[in-house]
Amino acid sequence: MQKAQQNYTLPTNLSSQIPEIKSDEFWRLGDRVVRRIGFGTKRLAGRDGGGADVQQKAIALLRRAVELGVNHFDTADFYPTYGQEGNSREFEGLNWANDAIFRAFAPYDDNLVIATKVGPTITGLARPDELPALVESNLRALGRDSLDLVYLRQAGLDSIAEHFGVLAELRAKGVIRHLGLSNVRLEHLAQAQEIAPVVAVQNRYGVDFGRVNDAILQACGDQGIAFVPFFALTADSRETGGVKQTDVIDEIAAEHGATPAQIRLAWTLRRGGNVLAIPGTGNAHHLEENLAAGSISLSPAQLEALDALPQS
């Protein structure tokens, strides 16, 4: 299954041992320890799809993320994507993020955790019998014999049991190491847990967006399951990208000498030790800013002001 690739030597700060969770900087995904601020490959091409050299720049950015200590990457076969102004729910998939990850990192360091997702197709949600081929496509593009974490990204299902059962069978065969869920409700989590362990849930969530997921976040925290928010920065702009502008967040950012994106990420991380941020970008400076958000400490008054923001 593995593709041939010239060796890339990872920096020593990633290869150093992380055998124990020693602070709130880390979380355990099954048997894997990850830093709580990871990297999402959805925005690797920027907001407009990038230029002619976008993939080479993406590979350099992925390697820079590792140099800065990131070891958790979130991807999908159809990533990166970009949207159009005025249409927050549709996107164009460029379908090269997995190949960029392979070219950046193969052969893979054991400390790297690559999470991917299956379910969405250009014609809608895949049927259960189509899921193995989608998993195989990720294996092939990433050059892996097994996948660290695979999310079932559902849409419109009352029961996910049949779909999740297929992925559980692949896990039993060793093709998948850990399973997660995306875009789900509490009842979906319960359905899945009757079939196989769930190590992560990935839903829309942010300081002023997706707070309907407060309950599932709490349930995940109670059970030691990672909660991985998406659209934490864009909020209701969703696929359009960027960072939603809000006066309260701008004021708090000014008080910290920080960016609004950093304040949004700091609030997100404050929601629980099991919350893993996966901000995406195609910009090295924004990458460094995103990672620095973990050092921002919000005051009780600032948290109160943020929690009072109108929801969208």
N, C-alpha and C positions, 0 to 999 in steps of 0.2 A: 504493500500500500504506500510505502514511503517513497517520495520523489528524491532524485539526486539533487544535492545542493552543496555549494561550497561552504565550508565551515565559517561561522561567524562567532568570534569569541565574545562571550558575554562579560560585562564588567564584574569585578569582584564583589560589588555591593549586592548584586542579585544572587550570585553563587554562594555567598556566605550563608551559614546555616540559620534557619528560622524555625527551630524545632518546637518552640513553645510560644504561646501568645503571652507576651510580657507587658503589653499595654493596650490601650484602646486603638492603637494604630493598626491592629491586625484582627482578622476573623478567620475562622476555620470553615472551609467549604468541604464538608465530608472529611477526608483525610488530608486535605490540602490547606495550607495556611497562606492567606493573601493579605496584602495591604488593603486597607479599607477604601483608599482612593485608587481606583484603577483607571482604565482607559477604554472608551467606547470607540469602535472604528466606524460608526455610522457617519461621522462628520469628517472623515479623512480627506474628502475631496472639497471641503469648504462648503459654502452656500450656493455655489454655482457650477459644481462639477469639476472645477480646477482647469489647469491648462495642459499643454502637451507633456510636461514633465511631472505631472501630478503624482504618478505612482512612485517615481524615484524619490520625490520629496516625502511621500508617505512612508516609505521604507526607512528613510533617515529619521523621521519623526518617531516611528515605532521604536527604533533603537535608542533614540534619545530618551524616550519614556522609561526604558529599562535602565539606562544610565542614572536616571533620577530615582530609581527604586521601585517602579511599577512592576508588578508581576501578575496582574489580573487583567486580561484583555477580553472584551466582549465583542463578538462579531456575528456575522451571518453570511450565507452564500450570496445574498443580494446586496450586501453592503459594499462600499459606502453608498449613501443616498443623498439626494438633495431635493428640495421642494421648490415651489414657485410662490412668489409674493401673492397674497390674497387667496391662497388655497392651502390651508394648514393641514389638511388630512390626506393629501396625495403626494407621492414622491416618485422620483425616477431612481431606479436601482442601477448601479454601475457594475456590480458583480465582480469586483476584483480585490476586495479587502482580504479574503482568505489567502489569495495568492501573495499579496503583499506581506502578510504575516509569515508565510512560509519563506519568502525570500529574505525577510528581515532576520529570522530566528533559527531556521532549520540548520543543523540538527538541534532540537529543542533542549534547553536546560530543564532539569527536573523541577526547578522551582517555578517555572512559568505555568500559569493556568490559563488555558484558552477556553472560553465559554462561547458556545454557538447556539443557534436556535433553528427549529424546523417547524413547519406548519404552513406559513404563507407561501402562496404561489401566484403567478400572474393571473390565474383563473379563480383565485379564492383559496379557502382553506383546503389543504391536502386531505385526501381520504386516508384512513388508517393504512391501507395497503400501499400507499405511495410514500409513506414515511421512511421505510428502509432505503429507498433510492435517494432521498434527500440527505439522509445521514451519510450514505456512501459518497455523495457529491462533496460534502464537507470533509470527509476523510481524505478524499483524493486531492482536493484543492489545498488542504493544509499539510498534506504529506504525512499523515498520521496513521498508525495502526489502530488507535483508539482515541476517543474524544474525552477530554477531561470533564466537561459539563455540557449537557444538551438540554435546552429549554424546549418544552412544548409550548409554542405560541398559538393559543386558541383564539377563535373568533366565532361567536354566535352559538356555541354549544351549550346545551343544558347539562349534558354529561360528557366528560372527557375520558371516561374509563376505557373506551375502545382504543382511542388514539394513544393514551398514555400506556396502555397495556402493550402496544407494539414496541414502544421505546423501552419498556421494562424488560421485554424479551431480549432486545439488543444489549441491554445492560447485563443480563444474565449470561450472555454469550461473550462478554468482555469487549464488545465494540464501543460501549459507552461506560465511563467510570462513574459519573454521577448524573442525577436527573433534576431538572428544575421545571418551573411553570411560569408562563408569562401571560399577562392580560386575563387574569383569573379572579374568581370570587372565592369566598370562604368555602362554599360547598364543593368547588372544584378541588381545592386543596385536600379536603377530606376524602373525596373520591380517589384521588391519586394515592394518598397515603394508605389506602386499603390494598393497593397493588404493589407499591415499592416506595422506598424512602425518597423524600424530597429535600434537597439541601438548599434550594434557593427559589425565591419567588420574585419575578420581575414585573412590576406594574408601573403605570404612570403615577407620578407623585412629586410634589414640590410644595414650597411654602404657601403658595396661593393657587395651587392646582392639584386636582386629584386627591383631595383630602377624604373623599369617599373611601379611600383605601387605608385610612387610619386603623380600622378594625383588623384588616388582614395583616398590616404591619405589626400590630400588637400581638396577634396570634403567632406570627412568625417569631417574634422576640421571645414569647413564652416557651416556644418549642425548640429554640436554638437554630432556627432556620434563617438564612440570610435573606434580607429584603433589599432588592436592587432597583432603585427608582430609575425610570426613564422620563425624559422631558422635564427633569429637575431644573434646568436652566431656561429652556424655551417656554415652558408652561403652555398656555393655550395657543401659542404660535406653532407648537408641535413640529410638523415636518419642515416648516419654513426655516427653522433654525434661529440662531442668534440668542440674545438674552433679553427676556421680557423686562421692560422699563417700568419701575414702580417708585414713586417718590419716597416712600418710607424706606425701602431698601437702599435707594441712592443716598439718603441721609445717614443711615447706619454705616454704609460703605465709607462715606466721607469721614465719619468719626474714627474709623479704624485705618484710614489711609489705604483702603482696599477697593477692589472692584465690586460691582453688583453681583457678578458671577460668583466671586469668592464668598460673599455673604449668603447667597443662596446655597452654596455647597456647605458652608459651615453650619447653617440651620439644618440641612439634610442630615449631616453626620451626627448632629446633636439629637436626632430622633431615636437613637438606640445604637448600642454597640454592634448590633447585627446588620446595621444599614451600610451597604457598600455603594459608594458613588462611582459612576462610570462616565464622567464627562468626556465628550468627544470634541476634537478640534483638528484642524489641519494646520495649525499655527504653533510654532515652537514656544513663542512667548506666552500664548494663552495656556499651553500645557504647563509651563512652570507656574503660572498664576493659579491654575486649578489645583495643582499639588500643594501649593502653599496655603490653600484654604484650610487645611487640617490644623494649622497652628492658630487660627483665629478663635478667640474665646468670646462668645456673645454674653452680654450681661443679662440678668433677669429682666430688666426693663426692656432691653432690645428684643429678647425672646418673646415677651408679652406683646410688644408692638408687631412683631412679625406674625405671631399666631392670630392676631386680630385682623390681618389683611383679608379683604373680600376674596371669596373663592371663585374660580372660573372653571 
